[in-house]
Amino acid sequence: MILYTVMPHEHIYPQAEQASSLELVSWNGIPLFAEREEHRYKVVRIISTDPSHYLNEQVTPGQFISF
């Protein structure tokens, strides 16, 4: 099987301890991998094909977002 994707191997086939910490969330239409910390999320990675999403300073990796 051939899998064509921009996703890293660790996200497609995560190990047990990594799978529990990351969540795929959508914030204002921007798909993100984020870690839950109390009542907010910490952005880990942007998962989008729209280049303008990467220019949004509110969702750069390391930023905290809330819903």
Phi and psi in degrees as a GROMACS rama.xvg file:
@    title "Ramachandran Plot"
@    xaxis  label "Phi"
@    yaxis  label "Psi"
@TYPE xy
-109.314  131.556  ILE-2
-119.392  110.554  LEU-3
-94.7096  112.883  TYR-4
-158.384  156.712  THR-5
-92.1132  -5.46881  VAL-6
-72.9147  140.548  MET-7
-67.1708  154.913  PRO-8
-56.7892  -34.9375  HIS-9
-65.2699  -29.0353  GLU-10
-84.2258  -27.1452  HIS-11
-80.5463  -42.0835  ILE-12
-122.331  73.4283  TYR-13
-73.4078  153.654  PRO-14
-79.2791  164.969  GLN-15
-59.6423  -42.6518  ALA-16
-74.8555  -28.4888  GLU-17
-76.2994  -33.7625  GLN-18
-64.3813  -31.9815  ALA-19
-77.2576  -23.6916  SER-20
-90.1739  -28.8662  SER-21
-96.2581  139.857  LEU-22
-127.944  142.877  GLU-23
-89.7026  114.699  LEU-24
-124.909  161.526  VAL-25
-120.379  121.187  SER-26
-118.905  113.616  TRP-27
52.2393  38.3213  ASN-28
82.9187  5.37997  GLY-29
-104.672  116.595  ILE-30
-74.7858  132.709  PRO-31
-137.437  151.223  LEU-32
-96.1033  128.179  PHE-33
-141.755  156.193  ALA-34
-106.812  132.768  GLU-35
-79.7683  129.758  ARG-36
-133.108  103.178  GLU-37
56.1886  -111.751  GLU-38
-105.419  19.932  HIS-39
-145.013  172.578  ARG-40
-120.723  144.683  TYR-41
-104.388  122.515  LYS-42
-68.9595  128.125  VAL-43
-104.895  -43.3024  VAL-44
-157.43  142.973  ARG-45
-90.7232  131.347  ILE-46
-118.12  88.6031  ILE-47
-151.673  153.739  SER-48
-100.53  -1.94302  THR-49
-91.8157  115.772  ASP-50
-61.3152  -27.4702  PRO-51
-67.6795  -24.2451  SER-52
-65.5577  -31.9934  HIS-53
-74.6344  -16.9033  TYR-54
-89.9927  -8.47257  LEU-55
-75.5244  111.955  ASN-56
-69.5957  -15.863  GLU-57
-74.577  -18.9219  GLN-58
-121.934  26.8245  VAL-59
-71.1509  148.126  THR-60
-54.8784  133.263  PRO-61
102.024  -18.0444  GLY-62
-76.2207  153.221  GLN-63
-103.353  136.033  PHE-64
-126.82  157.768  ILE-65
-135.665  158.178  SER-66
